[in-house]
């Protein structure tokens, strides 16, 4: 029997598999807590499970995570973490410190399709979308680093590698694990998703009734200039996504949902 990714299942699906393999259904909740609340990446760390159960899990499932292979810290404490994923691809997350708290900046893709002229990631090309757990693990790693420094993780921004709305399903699932009561339990208001202005993705956010914040990178209100800076804009004119964003704000009734970012580049 081929092993499957244990973090690809819902808690209900996991319970069904466990029962089929001679375990009690309630074990699924215990395992879920280890995976998504405590962020463990090894079955042997699930200490309230018997050795027999842990061995059975190891025979049925894989539990993989990226490895932090480089760490770069600036004088102000900002720290870049480089992860090597199980398939050998590289991604980055950043801890951004403030006085007594920290922000996690996380990636959503390996590389990026958009090729914005001011962004180093665009020059790498696009490899693949990150899985929900690969996004989640970045948050856990930054959270632990912040706690090691005696601070807490207060905010998360999707402003790392990739365009989050081009990896919509996996990003939303990761956010559900990060903000859910059965996950890390962070408030959605502490999370901001940044986009170049993918109109279809913005519409989906409105339809799905998300509770986190949205930031749109404008960089220029002149379409000709924006086209040079961000080649994707030929398909995402800012008037189109502004209309979608207004719909999103109206549906949610929240003034904090939309932020416009305008950088001098």
HUWOPE-V307585 format. One record per pair of residues at least 24 apart in sequence whose C-alpha atoms are under 8 Angstrom apart, sorted by sequence separation. I is the first residue (numbers start at 0). J is the second residue. If there is no record, write none. Layout:
# HUWOPE-V307585
I;J  I;J
This chain:
# HUWOPE-V307585
40;64  187;211  188;212  187;212  107;134  6;34  106;134  105;134  163;192  22;52  163;193  164;194  162;193  163;194  105;137  162;194  165;197  105;138  162;195  164;197  167;200  155;189  156;190  157;191  158;192  103;138  154;189  155;190  156;191  157;192  158;193  165;200  134;170  153;189  154;190  155;191  156;192  157;193  164;200  196;232  129;166  156;193  164;201  198;235  103;141  128;166  131;169  135;173  197;235  103;142  130;169  131;170  134;173  135;174  196;235  201;240  120;160  129;169  130;170  120;161  131;172  132;173  135;176  196;237  198;239  202;243  205;246  206;247  210;251  131;173  135;177  198;240  201;243  202;244  205;247  208;250  209;251  214;256  215;257  217;259  218;260  219;261  197;240  201;244  204;247  205;248  208;251  212;255  213;256  214;257  215;258  216;259  217;260  218;261  101;145  196;240  202;246  212;256  213;257  214;258  215;259  216;260  217;261  218;262  92;137  100;145  198;243  202;247  205;250  211;256  212;257  213;258  214;259  215;260  216;261  217;262  218;263  201;247  205;251  210;256  212;258  214;260  218;264  94;141  93;141  92;141  101;150  103;152  111;160  112;161  113;162  100;150  101;151  102;152  105;155  107;157  110;160  111;161  112;162  94;145  99;150  100;151  101;152  102;153  103;154  104;155  105;156  106;157  109;160  110;161  111;162  99;151  100;152  101;153  102;154  103;155  104;156  105;157  106;158  107;159  108;160  109;161  100;153  101;154  102;155  103;156  104;157  105;158  106;159  107;160  108;161  102;156  104;158  105;159  106;160  107;161  108;162  5;60  104;159  105;160  106;161  107;162  108;163  2;58  3;59  4;60  5;61  6;62  107;163  2;59  3;60  4;61  5;62  1;59  2;60  3;61  4;62  108;166  0;59  2;61  107;166  107;170  92;159  64;132  65;133  91;159  64;133  91;160  90;160  65;136  64;136  38;136  38;139  116;227  117;228  116;228  115;228  116;229  115;229  114;229  115;230  113;229  114;230  115;231  113;230  114;231  113;231  6;132  35;176  35;177  36;181  35;181  36;182  37;183  35;182  36;183  117;264  35;183  32;181  31;181  32;182
